[in-house]
Amino acid sequence: MSRIAIIDLVYNFPLGGGASVDIHEIGKRLVKDDHEVCFFLPNYDYHGVSEEIETLVPYKVKRVNFSLMNFNKFQAGKVFLDEIETYMPDHVFITDGWSMKCHIINALSSYNPIVRFYCYEMVCLNLFGFFTTDDKLCKKDYIEEDRASFDECVQCANEKADRLAFEKLKFKHEFINSHAFRPSYKKAIKKALVNASVIIVYNDFLAEKLRRYNKDVRITPSGIDCSRFKPGFLNKDDKVNIFMAGRVNDKLKGFESLREACELLSRKTDKFRLYITSNLYFKESYIRSTGWLSQKELAEIYQYMDICVVPSVWQEPFGIVALEAMASGKPVVVTNVGGLKTIPEDSISGFIVEPDSPKELAEKLEILIKDPEMCRNMGIAGRKRAEELYDWDYLYDKHYSKLFS
C-alpha cells in the first residue's frame, strides 16, 4: 500500500487534547489498512514527546531535532524536507501546528501535501479563536485586511500569548520566528493554502473562508471510539447531574453563560447539580469540581451524568465532548456555533441554543430535568447517531481510506 508521512507540530503523548487523539485514531487505522505510516514530530526545548511512545503506538515515529535557533521561518521547512526526502513517502499529511505551519507546507509543496485544520491556525493570528482582546467576538478577516487592521491582529495575538501561562514561551517563540508579525506572512499563508492538494476542515465556517484559495476543501468531522464511551450506569439520585467538560476558565468555552443559566434554574428548582472539570471553588452549593480528568476518567464520569452541556460562545471548530456525551447515552445541550451545531439533532438527541443565552439555556435544562423520559430517549437517539455517523471506523472508511489509496 502507500507510505505516508504525517507531520504534526503540536502532537503530544500521552494523548491529551482532541487534536492529538484525532490524528492518533487516523494513524492507527491507516496502519491497520496496511499503509506504512510515520509520524514526523519536532523535538526541541519547548516541545518533546514521551520516550515510551514507540512501544505504545502502531505507527513509526521520527523525532525531528531542532534547536531554538533553527526552528524558524528560513530553516524549519528545509529540515523537515530533508527528513521527508530520506523517507520517500507516497503521501504527505500535514496536520496540526501554529504559526510555523504555513512555512512547512510551502517547503513541502512538491509533495502536494494534504493539509488538515483542527482549529483556526493561519486564519486567525491568536490561533485560539476569533476574539478581540476585550473578549468580544471578532469578525475580522486578517488575511485580507489592510496594514492597520493587520497590526491590530498582531497586537491581539501578543496579548493573548501573555495569558497562555505555561504555553506562553512556546507560542511567542514560534510566533516571532515564523515572522507572523510581518505583513509578508499573509503571502506565505495564501501560498500554503494554494499549495495544499486537499484541505480538511471540521465545519462550514472555516470551509467557506478557505475555499477562496483552494477548491478542494472537505468538511470531515472528528470521531469517537464508541467502544470506550458507551452507556452504562443510570443515576438513581434524587438530583439531576449536569456536566460540562472543558476549560471553565476559558471565556471561549462559555462557562459563565452556563453558570448564569444555573442561577436562573436554581430559583425554580434545587433538583440538580452542576459538575465541571476544574479545581476551582465556587460559592454556589450546586457546583461541584471534579478536577482535571484523564481520558479514562472522563469516559467513566459520563456514566454518572444525566445531561451534558457544551455552552461555547465562539466558533467551536467541532466539539468532541458533545460526541463523547452522546456516545455515552446522554442528551446534550450545545450552542449554535461552528461544527458544534452539526453534532446533535435538535429536539431529538439534544437541544441547540444560541450562544451566550443563559435564559434559553436554563429553559432547555428545566425541560430535561422535569422529563426523565425525554432524557432517556434523547440519550438513546444520541448513542445511535454517534454509532452511525461518528464512529472512527465509519469515518475512516468514508473519508480517509480513499484519500490515501
N, C-alpha and C positions, 0 to 999 in steps of 0.2 A: 504494500500500500504506500501511502505518502510519508515523507519525512517532514515533520512540522516543527518549526522553531517558534516558540511563544516568548515574547519579550514583555515583561511586566516590571515597571519601575517601583511599584509600591506593594507588591505581594509580600505577605507576612506568614510565617509559620512558627508555632501552631496557628491554625486558621483562626482569624479573628473577625474582621469586618466582612460584610456581604460580598464585596468585590473579590476578595481572595477565595472565599467559599465558592463563588460563582465560577471563576476560571479553573479552580481545582476540580469541580464536578465535570466541566467540559473536558479538561485534560484526561481525567480518568476514563471517560467514555471514548475518547479518541484512541487511547491505548487499547481498550477492550475491543475496538473496531479494527485492530491490527495495524494502526498507524504507529510510526516511531515518533515520539514526542519528547522534546527537550525544552525545559524552561530556562531562559537566559535571564538571570536576576542580578542586578547591580549589587556590588559589595563594597561599601565604603563606610567612613566613620559614622554617618548618620543613618545608614541602612544596612542591616545584615539579616540573614535568615538562619534559623536554628541549624546547628551542625547535624542533627539527627534526621533532617528531612529526607535524605536519600533512602533511608531504611523504612520510611513510613508512607511514601507515595509511590505510585506505579510508574510514573514518568521519570525521565532523566532530568537532572538539574545541573546547570552550568553557572557557577558564580563568576560574574564578570568584574574583575577587580578594578577599582578606581581609587584615586586619592581625592582629597578636597580640591586639588589644583586642576585635575584634568576632567572632572565631571562638570563640563561647561559646554557652551554652545558650539565651540570650534572642535572639540575633541571627543565628546561623548558619542556622537553618531559614528565617528570613524572607529572607535574602539569596538562598538557593537558590530559594525560592518565587518571588521577583521574576524571577529568570532563567528559570525554568520557565514562568511565565505569559507571558513575552515570546515564548518558543519555541512555545508552544501544542501540546504533544505529545498523541498518542493514548494513549501508554503511558509510565509512569514506572517504570524498573527501578533499584532501589537495591541496590547490590552490597556492596562491602567498606567497612569502617570500623572505628573503635574506639569509644570511649565516647560520641562525639557522634552516632553513627548513629541512635539512637532518637529524638533530637530532630529530625533531618532527616525521618525517616519521619512523625512526628506533624505536622510543619509542612506536609507534602505529602499529608495524609490524604485531601483532596478528590479527588486523582487516583487513589485506590485502588491504591497502588503495589505492584508485585511486588517482593518482598524476597528476597535471596539471603544465605545464611550460608556463607561458605567455611570459617570457623573457628568459634569459640565466643564471639565478641563478644556482649555483652549477657547472656549466660548465665553467664559467669564473669568476675569483675572483673579478674583479671590477664590475661585475653584470650588467653594463650598455652597454656592447658591446665589441667586440673583437678588442680593440685598445691598443696600447702601450702608454707609457707616452708622446711620442713625436707626438701623434695623427696620427700615421700611422697604417694601418690595421695590426693586429696581427694574425698569423696563428698557434700559439702555442696551444697544447692540454695539458693543465696543469695537468689534471688528470693522464696522462701517462708520464709526463715529469720527468726528473731526478731532484735531490735535487737542483742543481744550478739554473736550469730553474724555479723551483717552487719558489725559493727565489726571483727571478726577478718578478714573478707574484704577490707575496706578496707586494713587493715594489710598483708595479704599482697600486695595489688596494689602498694602503695607500695614494699615491699621488693623485689618483682620488678622494678619500674621502675628501682630503683637499680642493677640488674645488667644493664641493657639497653644499656650502652655508648653508641654514637652515637645510638640512638633514644630515649635517656632523656628528653631535654628535650621532644621532641615528644610522647611518651607522657604525661609528667606535666602538660604544658600542657593537653592535651586532657582528661585525667582531671579536673583541677581545674576547668577552665572549663565542663565539662559537668555539674558538680556530682555526679559519680558517687560521691562520698564521702558524700553525704547520703541518709538513708533514703527520701526522696521520689523518688529516682532509680528505685527499683524500680517505682513507679507509672508513670513515664514508659516504662519497658520493657514493662510489661504492656499499656499503651495502644498502644504501637507494634506489638506482636505482634497485637493485635486489629485494628489499622488496616490491616495488610497484606492485600491481596486474595488473594495466593498467597505461600507461603513455600517457598523451595527450599533443601534441605539435602543433605548428602553421605552421611549414614549414619543408621541406625535409632536410634542412641544419642541423637542430638540431636532427631530427629523425635519420639521418644517424649516428650521434655521439652516441646517446643513445641506439641504437639497439645492440651495442656491449655488453651491460649489461642487457638488458631486451628485450624479443622477442615481447612483446605486446605493441608497440609504435604506436599510432594512430595520423595521421595528421588530425586535426579538426580545420577548420577556425573559426575566430571570425565572429560576425554577425552585423546586422544593423536593426534598427527599421524603416522600410520603411513607416510607418505612420507618423513619425516625420520628417525624412529627405525625402523631396519629391520635385518634380519640381514645379515651380511657376513663379515668376517674370522673365521676359526676359529683359536683358539690352538693352536699345534703345539709349544709348550714342554713340558718335562717336569714343570712345576709348574702347578697349577690356580690361576687367578686369581679371587679372591673380591673383590667390590666392594661398598662401602657409600657411597652418595651422600647427603650431608646434613651437618648441623652436628654434628660429633662432640663439640664442647664443650657441647652442649645435652643435659642429662640426659634430657630427654623422648625423645630420639632413640635411646637405648638402646645407645650405643657401648660402654659399659663391660660390658654383658652380652655383646656380640659379642666384645670383647677377651678376656674370661674364657673364652668358648667356644673361641676360637682357641688359648688357652693349653692347655686340655684337649686340643684336637685335636693340638697340636704334640708332645704326649707319645706320640702314636701314629704320626704321620707328619710328614715335612718336605716333603711334595709339594704345598705350597700357599703362596700369598702373599695378603695382605690389602691391598687398595688403598682409601684413604679420601680424600675431598675435603677436605683440610686442609693447613695449612702447619706443623703441629706435628711435633715429632720424638718418636719412641717408641723405647724401648730394645730392643724385640723386633725381631729382624732380618727377620722375615717381614712386618712392617707397612711399607707404602710410602705416603707422602703425595703426592698429585697436585697439591696446591694447589687454590685455588677455580677452578671451571671455568665457562666461559660455556655457553649453551645449545648452541651449535655444537660446542664441545669435548666436552660431555657426550655428545652423540649419537655422536661419534667414539670415545670411550673405551669405550663399551659393546661395541664391536666386538672389543675385546681381552680382554674379561672372559669367564669361564666360568660363574660363579654370582653372583647379586646378592642381597644381604640387606637387609631393612628391619626392624630389631630394635626398633621403637618400643615404649616402655613406658607411654605414655599413650593416651587415646582419640583416636588419629590421625584427623582429620576424613576424610581419604581415603587418599592415598598415591601421588602421581603418579609417584614414582621406580620403584615396582613396575610401573606401566604402561609406563614407558619401557623397563625391562629386558625385559618380556615382548614388547613390540613389536620389540625388538632381537634376539629369539630366544633369550633367556637364561632358565634356570629361576630362580625366585625363592623365597626363604625369608622369610616375613613372620610377624608376630605376630598373635595372635587379638584384635585391638582395632579399635574404630571402623569406619570404612569400609575400612580396610586388609584386613581379613579376607575381604571380599567380592570382592577383585580376582582372585586365582588360584583354581583348583580344587585342593583339597588332594590331593596324590599324583598329580596329572595334569599341571598346569602349574607345580607347585612344592609347597612344604610350608608348612603353617601350624602354628606352635608357640606355646606360651603365653609371654606377655611376661615378661622378666626370668628366663628359664630357660636359663642357659648350658649345662647338661648336655644338655638336649633339643636345643638349637640345634647343639651340637657333634656330636651323633649324626646329625642330618639332613645336616649338611655332610660328615661322613665317608661317608655313604651315597652322596652325589653325587660326591665325589672318587674313590671306588672304582669308580663305574659311569658311565663316559663316555657309554655308550649311553643310559642313563636321562636324563642331562643333555641330550643331543641331542633325545630325544623330548619331554621336558618343554618345551624351548625351542620346538620346532615347535608344540606344543599351546598354549603361551602366545602365540605370534605369531598363531595362528588365533583365539584368544579376544579378543585386542586388536583385530584387524580386524573381528570380528563384533559385538562389544559396546561397544567403547570408541573407535572411530574417530570423529573430530569430526563428520564429515558425517552419520554414522549417528545420533549423539547429538542433533545439531541437528534432524534430521528427526523424531526420536522425541519430543523433549522441548520444543523451543523454537519450532519453526515454527508450531504451532497456538496456542501461548501468546500470540503477538503478532499473530495474524491478525485 
